[in-house]
Amino acid sequence: MTKITISGFYDEVSGDLDEQIKLAKSLGESYLCPRTVNGKGIADYTAKEFEEKILPILKKEGIRFSSLGSPIGKVGIDNEEGFQKQKQKLIELVKIARMTECRYIRMFSFYYGNKKPEECFDKVVSRIKELLEIVRGTGVKLLHENEKEIYGDVPERVLQLYKAVNDPDFVLCYDASNYIQCKVDAKAAFDMLKDYVVYYHIKDCSSYGVEVPVGLGEGHYDYILSELVSRGYEGFMTLEPHTFKYACFKAPVYFVPFAALLMKNYYKAFRLIDKKMGIGYGKIVTRKDVFVWQHDNLVKLLKEAGYSD
């Protein structure tokens, strides 16, 4: 039977691990994707420190990791010093992944900066292959996320990169919102990459370029989830609603003089959320509220797509 497991970047609600675990359990989930853990980035832990301070909590609470939300690859393509530092961090991340029985470490394909992306292709491939040598034989895979302004920010380059690297330890994550923000049709990107993607970030985005709860934006999630269910997809879907924008910016955008004019796309996106979620103009919601919406909307959309766990 097809098995979809919901995970999440629970640090969007709190950087405190206890609070992250509490929220995950309240939603009936047991997986999370660590990015900030007790106020510290996951890539800033040594394996020894993680084993001493974090692993006992995970074991006690029965919490597992879907992927490590690392920033590996979020560095300029020509930043040699930054790349060497990231390689050292990856060595520690692999140890953390192995001790937590986590299969994936998220990565990115380097900022191209002022260069044309095609000028960076050979160097991007070379750098990724260097990173792959670190995970070789460990059972851990590097999970590439499409992100704005990195080489693999549009589906054509993601596919080109995937085929050029051609390594079983280099796999793809799909993020609809990131594609939308790159002016790419999320459905077209999905169709181009669906045979290669193994992991999904659940993030939606409005036509105004501002994130909204899943199912409210341009992510074509009804189509994507129906396709995945019919194809028998088995794997993780990690919640990443970017809660801070609506929860933290709504009041300033609505009530600070001229803010709605200066941040008109935020205003339009927030009004869309209000309407779709039945929220009053003056009602303020928390980051936790937005995260719970994301979870509940995904569960609803999966059921509508025919998924039954």
C-alpha positions as CSV (number, residue, x, y, z in Angstrom):
1,M,0.0,0.0,0.0
2,T,1.2,3.5,-0.8
3,K,2.6,5.2,2.3
4,I,3.0,9.0,2.5
5,T,4.6,10.3,5.7
6,I,4.0,13.9,6.7
7,S,7.0,15.7,8.2
8,G,7.6,19.4,8.8
9,F,10.0,22.3,9.4
10,Y,8.5,22.8,12.9
11,D,11.1,25.5,13.6
12,E,8.8,27.8,11.7
13,V,6.8,27.8,14.9
14,S,9.6,27.6,17.4
15,G,13.3,27.0,17.5
16,D,12.9,25.0,20.7
17,L,13.0,21.3,20.1
18,D,10.6,20.5,22.9
19,E,8.0,22.8,21.3
20,Q,8.6,21.3,17.9
21,I,8.0,17.8,19.2
22,K,5.0,18.9,21.1
23,L,3.4,20.4,18.0
24,A,4.3,17.3,15.8
25,K,2.7,15.0,18.3
26,S,-0.4,17.1,18.6
27,L,-0.9,16.7,14.9
28,G,-0.4,13.0,15.2
29,E,3.0,13.0,13.5
30,S,6.4,11.6,14.5
31,Y,8.8,13.0,11.9
32,L,10.3,16.4,11.6
33,C,12.9,18.0,9.4
34,P,15.5,19.7,11.6
35,R,16.7,23.1,10.4
36,T,17.0,25.1,13.7
37,V,17.2,23.0,16.8
38,N,17.3,24.7,20.1
39,G,18.3,28.0,18.5
40,K,21.2,26.5,16.5
41,G,21.3,25.4,12.8
42,I,21.5,21.7,12.3
43,A,24.7,22.1,10.2
44,D,26.3,23.9,13.1
45,Y,26.2,20.9,15.4
46,T,29.1,18.5,15.6
47,A,28.1,14.9,15.7
48,K,29.4,14.6,19.2
49,E,27.4,17.6,20.4
50,F,24.3,16.3,18.7
51,E,24.7,12.8,20.2
52,E,25.1,14.2,23.7
53,K,22.4,17.0,23.6
54,I,19.8,16.1,21.0
55,L,19.7,12.4,20.3
56,P,18.6,11.3,23.8
57,I,15.5,13.6,23.5
58,L,14.6,12.2,20.1
59,K,14.9,8.6,21.4
60,K,12.9,9.4,24.5
61,E,10.1,11.1,22.5
62,G,10.0,8.6,19.6
63,I,10.8,11.3,17.1
64,R,12.6,10.7,13.8
65,F,14.0,12.8,11.0
66,S,12.7,12.8,7.4
67,S,15.7,14.8,6.1
68,L,18.2,17.1,7.6
69,G,17.3,20.7,6.6
70,S,20.9,21.7,5.9
71,P,22.1,24.8,4.0
72,I,24.8,22.8,2.1
73,G,25.2,24.3,-1.4
74,K,23.8,27.7,-0.3
75,V,27.1,29.4,-1.1
76,G,28.4,31.3,-4.1
77,I,29.8,29.0,-6.8
78,D,33.2,30.8,-6.7
79,N,33.4,30.9,-2.9
80,E,36.1,28.4,-2.3
81,E,36.5,29.1,1.4
82,G,32.8,28.8,1.9
83,F,32.6,25.6,0.0
84,Q,35.5,24.0,2.0
85,K,33.7,24.9,5.2
86,Q,30.5,23.3,4.0
87,K,32.4,20.1,3.2
88,Q,33.5,19.9,6.8
89,K,29.9,20.5,8.0
90,L,28.7,17.8,5.6
91,I,31.0,15.3,7.2
92,E,29.4,16.0,10.6
93,L,25.9,16.0,9.0
94,V,26.4,12.5,7.6
95,K,27.3,11.2,11.1
96,I,24.1,12.9,12.5
97,A,22.0,11.4,9.7
98,R,23.4,7.9,10.3
99,M,22.9,8.0,14.1
100,T,19.3,9.1,13.5
101,E,18.7,6.7,10.6
102,C,17.8,9.6,8.4
103,R,18.3,8.9,4.7
104,Y,18.4,12.4,3.3
105,I,20.5,15.6,3.7
106,R,19.0,18.6,1.9
107,M,21.3,20.5,-0.3
108,F,21.3,23.3,-3.0
109,S,23.2,23.8,-6.2
110,F,25.1,27.0,-5.5
111,Y,24.3,30.7,-6.1
112,Y,25.4,31.8,-9.5
113,G,25.4,35.5,-8.5
114,N,26.2,37.9,-11.4
115,K,27.2,35.1,-13.8
116,K,24.9,33.5,-16.3
117,P,23.8,30.1,-14.9
118,E,25.1,28.2,-17.9
119,E,28.6,29.6,-17.2
120,C,28.6,27.8,-13.9
121,F,27.3,24.4,-15.0
122,D,30.6,22.5,-15.1
123,K,31.7,23.8,-11.8
124,V,28.3,23.1,-10.2
125,V,28.6,19.5,-11.3
126,S,32.1,19.2,-10.1
127,R,31.3,20.6,-6.7
128,I,28.3,18.3,-6.3
129,K,30.5,15.3,-7.1
130,E,32.9,16.4,-4.4
131,L,30.1,16.4,-1.9
132,L,28.9,13.0,-3.1
133,E,32.3,11.6,-2.2
134,I,31.6,12.5,1.4
135,V,28.3,10.5,1.5
136,R,29.6,7.6,-0.6
137,G,28.9,4.2,1.0
138,T,27.1,5.7,4.0
139,G,23.5,5.0,2.9
140,V,22.8,8.8,3.0
141,K,21.7,10.6,0.0
142,L,22.0,14.3,-1.0
143,L,18.5,15.8,-1.6
144,H,18.6,18.7,-4.0
145,E,16.0,21.4,-3.4
146,N,15.1,23.9,-6.2
147,E,15.7,27.4,-4.7
148,K,15.7,30.9,-6.2
149,E,19.0,32.0,-7.7
150,I,20.8,28.8,-7.4
151,Y,21.8,26.8,-10.5
152,G,18.9,24.4,-10.1
153,D,16.2,27.0,-9.7
154,V,14.1,26.1,-12.8
155,P,13.1,22.6,-13.8
156,E,15.1,22.5,-17.0
157,R,18.3,23.0,-15.1
158,V,17.3,20.7,-12.3
159,L,16.8,17.9,-14.8
160,Q,20.0,18.8,-16.7
161,L,21.9,18.7,-13.4
162,Y,20.3,15.4,-12.3
163,K,21.3,13.7,-15.5
164,A,24.8,15.1,-15.6
165,V,25.6,14.1,-12.0
166,N,24.1,10.7,-12.7
167,D,24.6,9.3,-9.2
168,P,22.2,7.2,-7.1
169,D,23.1,9.3,-4.0
170,F,22.0,12.5,-5.7
171,V,18.2,12.8,-5.6
172,L,15.6,15.5,-6.1
173,C,13.1,17.4,-3.8
174,Y,10.3,19.3,-5.4
175,D,9.1,22.6,-4.0
176,A,6.2,24.1,-5.9
177,S,6.3,27.5,-4.2
178,N,10.0,28.0,-5.1
179,Y,9.2,27.3,-8.8
180,I,6.3,29.8,-8.7
181,Q,8.5,32.5,-7.3
182,C,10.9,31.8,-10.3
183,K,7.9,32.5,-12.6
184,V,7.6,28.8,-13.5
185,D,4.3,26.9,-13.8
186,A,4.3,24.5,-10.9
187,K,2.3,21.9,-12.8
188,A,4.6,21.9,-15.8
189,A,7.6,21.6,-13.4
190,F,6.0,18.6,-11.7
191,D,5.3,16.9,-15.0
192,M,8.9,17.4,-16.1
193,L,10.4,16.0,-13.0
194,K,7.9,13.6,-11.5
195,D,9.8,10.5,-12.7
196,Y,12.8,11.6,-10.7
197,V,11.6,13.3,-7.6
198,V,11.7,11.3,-4.3
199,Y,10.7,13.9,-1.8
200,Y,8.2,16.9,-1.6
201,H,8.2,20.1,0.3
202,I,4.6,21.2,0.8
203,K,4.7,25.0,0.2
204,D,2.2,27.0,-1.9
205,C,2.5,30.5,-3.3
206,S,0.0,33.0,-4.6
207,S,0.2,34.7,-8.0
208,Y,1.5,37.7,-6.0
209,G,4.7,35.9,-5.1
210,V,3.8,35.5,-1.4
211,E,3.3,32.1,0.3
212,V,-0.2,31.0,1.2
213,P,-1.5,27.8,2.9
214,V,-1.3,24.8,0.7
215,G,-4.2,24.6,-1.8
216,L,-4.9,28.3,-1.8
217,G,-2.2,29.3,-4.3
218,E,-0.9,28.5,-7.8
219,G,0.8,25.2,-6.8
220,H,-1.8,22.9,-8.5
221,Y,-1.8,20.6,-5.5
222,D,-5.0,19.0,-6.4
223,Y,-3.4,17.8,-9.6
224,I,0.0,16.9,-8.1
225,L,-1.4,14.9,-5.2
226,S,-3.8,13.0,-7.4
227,E,-0.9,12.2,-9.7
228,L,1.2,11.0,-6.9
229,V,-1.5,8.9,-5.4
230,S,-2.3,7.3,-8.7
231,R,1.4,6.7,-9.3
232,G,1.8,5.0,-5.9
233,Y,4.2,7.5,-4.5
234,E,5.7,6.5,-1.2
235,G,7.8,9.0,0.7
236,F,7.9,12.2,2.7
237,M,5.9,15.4,2.4
238,T,7.4,18.1,4.5
239,L,5.3,21.0,5.6
240,E,6.9,24.4,5.0
241,P,4.2,27.1,5.0
242,H,6.5,30.0,5.8
243,T,4.3,30.9,8.7
244,F,6.0,34.1,9.7
245,K,4.8,36.2,6.7
246,Y,1.1,36.1,7.3
247,A,1.3,35.7,11.1
248,C,3.8,38.4,11.7
249,F,3.3,40.9,8.8
250,K,-0.5,41.0,8.6
251,A,-1.1,43.6,11.3
252,P,1.6,46.0,10.0
253,V,0.5,45.6,6.4
254,Y,-3.2,46.2,7.2
255,F,-2.9,48.9,9.9
256,V,0.3,50.9,9.4
257,P,-0.4,53.9,7.2
258,F,0.5,53.4,3.6
259,A,1.9,49.9,4.3
260,A,-0.7,48.3,2.1
261,L,0.4,50.5,-0.8
262,L,4.1,49.8,-0.2
263,M,3.6,46.1,0.2
264,K,0.6,45.6,-2.1
265,N,1.5,42.0,-3.0
266,Y,1.5,41.1,0.6
267,Y,-1.8,42.8,1.2
268,K,-3.4,41.0,-1.8
269,A,-2.0,37.6,-0.6
270,F,-3.1,38.2,3.0
271,R,-6.6,39.2,1.8
272,L,-6.7,36.0,-0.2
273,I,-5.8,34.0,2.9
274,D,-8.5,35.8,4.9
275,K,-11.1,35.0,2.4
276,K,-10.2,31.3,1.8
277,M,-9.7,30.6,5.5
278,G,-12.6,32.6,6.8
279,I,-10.5,34.9,8.9
280,G,-11.8,38.4,9.8
281,Y,-9.9,41.5,8.6
282,G,-8.8,42.4,12.1
283,K,-8.1,38.9,13.4
284,I,-4.5,38.1,14.0
285,V,-3.3,34.5,13.9
286,T,-0.2,32.9,15.3
287,R,2.6,31.0,13.5
288,K,1.3,27.9,15.1
289,D,-2.2,28.5,13.6
290,V,-0.7,28.8,10.1
291,F,1.3,25.6,10.5
292,V,-1.8,23.7,11.7
293,W,-3.7,25.0,8.6
294,Q,-0.9,23.7,6.4
295,H,-1.1,20.2,8.0
296,D,-4.9,20.1,8.0
297,N,-5.1,21.3,4.4
298,L,-2.6,18.7,3.2
299,V,-4.5,15.9,4.9
300,K,-7.8,17.1,3.3
301,L,-6.2,17.4,-0.1
302,L,-4.7,13.9,0.2
303,K,-8.1,12.5,1.1
304,E,-9.6,14.3,-1.9
305,A,-6.9,12.8,-4.1
306,G,-7.9,9.3,-3.0
307,Y,-5.2,8.7,-0.5
308,S,-6.0,6.5,2.5
309,D,-3.5,5.6,5.1
